[in-house]
Amino acid sequence: MLVEVRGKNGFEVTEAIENYAKDKLGKVERYFREELDAFVVCKTYKDHHRVEVTIPTKYYTMRAEVKEEDMYAAIDSAIDKLESQIRKNKTKITRSLQKKEGVADIFQEDIDLEALERELVKSPVRKKAIELEKMSTDEAITAMEMLGHDFFIYRDDETEQTCVVYLRNDGKYAVIETE
């Protein structure tokens, strides 16, 4: 894996930091057949360090970003997060995109997918059946707030469409309408 380590916000990348990042990315390299590039950006702030790791492939881009008090800890956390994403999504990627030629060839075959999936499963997935109530968007927002949820599914009383109202990160509400 070809690794490029850069510093931003006045952070000078030392040889030790660069070698540490390259060594840690060796953990991720075992998942791939082809030679990939990895880009590591190290930033420093007053009270923390931020590390971004990006690995672009032909079909998608993997990315992890973390902040820690120590630069080495930030590199460790970013690589662990990236590795977790790869293990979690490897099966999905190869199954859902297997129609595109070459996607399955990105990942190594000798990795035990069942063992990785068992490692990631922490609790069973819950399923819940609900009966959609007809209501306005304002009523749906009120119902969502009363339940303490960050989303609510309902049937719009005017259009008869199934809709989802949710609370955005900026504190505003948004609605997804189905067709």
N, C-alpha and C positions, 0 to 999 in steps of 0.2 A: 504494500500500500504506500502510495506517495503522499506524504503528509506535509502540509504547509502550515506553519505556526506563525501567527502575526500578533502584534500587540497594538492596542488602541488606548486612547485616553492617557497617553504618556507612559504606558507600560512598555518597558524594554524586555523583549524575550531573551532570556539567557540560554546558554547552551544546555544547562541542566533542565530547564523547563521544557525546551524543545525535545530533548531526549526522553524526558519523562512522558510527554504526550505521545510521542512515537511508540514507545514501549507499551503504553496502555492501549493504544489503538490496535496493537497486535492481537488483543483479545477479540476484537471485532472482525479482524481480517479473516479469521478461520471460517466465517460464515459464507464467504464469497469464493467463487471460482476465478473470477477475472480480477485483474489489477485495477483497483479503484483509487481515486484521489480523495483525500480528506483535508478539510480546511478547518483549522482551529484558530479561533479569535479569542485572545485573552484581553480583558479590560479590567482596569482598576478604578475603584471609586474610594471615597473617604472611609466608608465603613465595611466594604465588601469587595470581592472580586467576582467577575462574571466570565464564564467560559461558554462559547458557542462552538459546537462541532457540527459540521455539515459534510455529508457524503452524498454527492449526486451520482445517480446511476442513469442508465439509458431510459428507464421507465418512470422513476420517481426519485424524490430526494429525501434522505433521512436527515433529521436535524434534532439536536438536543441543546438546550440552553439551561444553565444553572447558575446560581450565585451562592457563594460561600465566603467565609471570613478568610480562608487560606487558599492560595492559588492551586496548590497541589490537591487539596480536598475538592476544589471546584472541578479540576480535571478528572479526578476519580469519579465524582458524581455524574459528570456529563457523559463519560464513557459508559458507566453503569446504566444510565438512563437510555442511552443509545442502544446498548446491547439488549436491554429489556424490550425496547421497541422492536428490534429486529426479530428477536425470538417470538414475541407476541404476534407479529404481523407476517412472519415468513410464510406460514401456511395460508393465510388469507390472500397474500399477494400471489403466491404460486397458483392457488385455486382460482381466484377471480380473474386473474390476468393470463391464465394459461392459454387462452386463445391467441394472445399476441405472441408471435414467434420470438423465442429467445428469453422470455421472462424467467422461465423455470431454470434456465442455464446460468442465471446470476448466482444462485445459492449452491452451496456444496450439497452433495447427495448423502454423504456419510454421517450427517447429523441426525440423531434420533428425534424426530419430530414429536412422537408420542410422549417421550420423556420430557421434552421441553414444554409441551402443552400441560402435562400433569404438574410440572413445576410452577406454571403460571396460574393454574386453577386454585383459587383460594376458597371460594364458596360457590355453591350452585347458583345458576342464573334463575332469578324469580320471574314468573310470568303472572300477569294480572289482566283479567278481562274486565272491561268497563262498559257500561251502557252510556252512550253519548247523549247528553241532554241538549235540547235546543235552547240557546240563549244568545244574548248580544255579546259583543266583545267586552263591554264594560262589566257585564255580569260575570263573564269568564275570569276577568282580572280580579274581581272581588272574590270569587270562589277560590281562585288560586291563592290569593293572599290569606284567606280564611284557613285554608289547608296548610299554609306555610310551605308550599312548593314553589319551585322556580319555573314551572311550566304547567299548562293545563290544556287538556284536549276536550273539544266541545263541537257541537254542530251549530253553525251559524243560523240564527232564526230567520234571516232574510234570504240568504243564498242557498241554504240547505247543504252547504259544503262542510266537510270535516276540517276543522281548523285547530291550530296549536298556538296558544299565546304563551310567550316566555319572557322572562326578565333578562335583559341584556347586561353585559358587564358595566356599561355606562349608567345603569340604573333606569333606563327607559324600557318600555314594553315593545315587543314586536309580535307580529302575527304571521304564521305560515298557513297559507290556504292550499287545499288540495283540489285537484280537478277531477 
